[in-house]
Amino acid sequence: MNSEAMLRRALHGVDSVVDGAAERAWSRSSPCPDWNARAVLGHLIDVSAQIAGLMRNQPASPCTEVAALEELVGQRPASAWASAHAQILESLADACSSTIQTARGPVAHEQVLLMVTVEPLIHGWDLARALECRDELDPDVVEAVLPGVLAARQEMTATGMYAPPVPVPAHAPVRDQLLAALGRTP
């Protein structure tokens, strides 16, 4: 499976969670400190704009204010997410080149897609926890992104965007290893 297919599957997991959410559930706390479910979805919508910008070699600055993230969701969370999901798909079709300019310099398109797949994958899980829905962590996608996450987990934690890794047994399922590497308790 190529990295574009993996990203699409991770996005589909978020679709399933958002579509199954009760309207009143969006104010519930999430596993992300200081973020409720609405802010997590707002972050995913913002990340969608960032991904689209990367694919078009027009990087976008991230939104970090909770109120602004919640505003991105508006009154219709499912509709806001559907638009963001469509924006990513359009950007994949419009991708400018096989190399993407990132803050670290040029990176292969496939590698960028693999890196950004972590966002809808892990925050889809966060949303499922907050909204009390069944999470849709695709096992093939988890297995594909886990080596990159394990290799970069110290760097990811250093950004302040991810909690420090949580210990899990060496024989833990790959799903639990991914969650733990990104500071979640499986």
N, C-alpha and C positions, 0 to 999 in steps of 0.2 A: 504494500500500500504506500503510495507516495504521500508527501507531507501535505499537499492540498487536500487529498482525500481525508487525511487525519484531522485537519482543521475543520473540514465540513462535518465530520462525525462529532467532533467536540461541540461545535455550534448546535448541532441537532440535539445533543444532550441538554443544552441550555433551553432550547425550544420546548422540550418535554417538561422541564421544570416550570418554566414561565407559564406555559399553557395550562398546567395543572394547579396553579396557585389561586387561592381564594382572594378576592379583592381586599379584604380586611387584613390579610396576612403581611402586607408589604411593610408594615411598621415594626415587625418582629426583629429582635436582635439576631445578628449573624455571628458566625465564628470569627469574623474580621473585627478586631477591636474598634469600637466607636462607629461602626457601620451597621445600619439595619438592612433588611432585605432590599429596600428601595435604593439605598446607596450602593450596594453591591451590584445591582442591575445597572445603575447609573455608571458605575465604573466599567462594566462590560460594554455599555454603549459608548463610553469615551474611548475605551481600548479599540473598539471597532473603527472609530474615526482615525485612531493612531495607526492601526493596521492598514486601513485604506490609504492613508498618507504614505506609509512606507512602500506599499506596492506601487504607488505612482511616483515614488521618489520625491514626495512632498511631505516631509515629516511634520507631525502636529505635536504641540505641547500637551502634556497630560493635565487633566483637571484633578486637583487634589482636595478641594474644599467639599465637605460633606453636603452642604446645602446645594451647591452647584451640581453635584452628582445626582442628588435627589430630583433637582429641577429637570435634568436631562430625561428622566423617566416620565414626567408629566402625569396626567390623570389616567392615562391608558397604558399601563406597563407592557402588556402583550404587544400592542401596536408599536410602541417605541422600540421594543426589542426586535420585532419583525423588520422594521426599517433599518436598524443597525446591522442585523444579519444580512439583509439585502445589500447594504453598502459594502460589506466585506466581499460578498460574492461578485459584485460589480467590479470591485478593485482587482480581484483575481483575474477577471477577464481583461482588464485594462493594464495589467502589469507591464511596466515599461521595458524591463530587461531581465536578464538572468542574474544580475547582480544588483543588490539593493544597498544604497548608502545609509549607513547607520551611524550612531554616535561613536562606534568603534571602528568605523571605516567601512569599506565595501564588504558585503557578506553575500554569499550565494542565496538566491531566491528560496530554494528548497530549505536551506538552513534557517532562514528567517521564519518561514512558515512553521517549521518544527518548534522554534523557540516561542512563537506567539500562541501556539496551540495550548500551551500550559495555562494561559489566562482563562479561556472559556471552560477548559477542563476543570481546573481547581475552583474557580468561582462559581461554576455550575453546581459543584458539590456544596460550596458555602451557601448558595441560594436554596438548595434542596434542604439543607439543615434548618435554615431560617424559616422557610415556608412549610416545613414539615411534609415535604414531598419525597418521593423515592428519587434518589440520585441516579443519573444515567452515565456513570463513568465507564466509557467504552474500554473493555479490557485490552483490545489490540492497541488503542491509542495510548493508554497508560503504559503498556509495555514499551512502546516506541519512544515515548518522551522521558521515561524514567532515567536512562543512562545520562542524558544531557542535564537533567535536574540534579542528579547525584553529583555530577562533575562540577556543577556551578552553584551548589547549594550555599557555600560560604559567601560567595559573591552576591547571591540573591538575598541572603539574610542581611548582608552589609548594607544593602540599599534601604533597609528599614521597611520595605514593602512586604516582607515575609517574616514570620516569627522564626526563632531558631528551631532547628530540627527537633523532633520528638523521638525518643528512643523506641524502637520496635525490635522484636526478635529477628535474628538473621534470616530465619526461614519464613518470615511474614509474607503474606500474599503481596504481589507487586502493587496492587491498589493501596494497601496499607503503607507500603514503603514510600510511595509517592506522596500520600497525604502527610506522613510523618516528616519526610524530607522538606516539605513546605510548611512545617509548623502546625499541622493539624493533628488532632488526636483521632485516630481511625475508629 
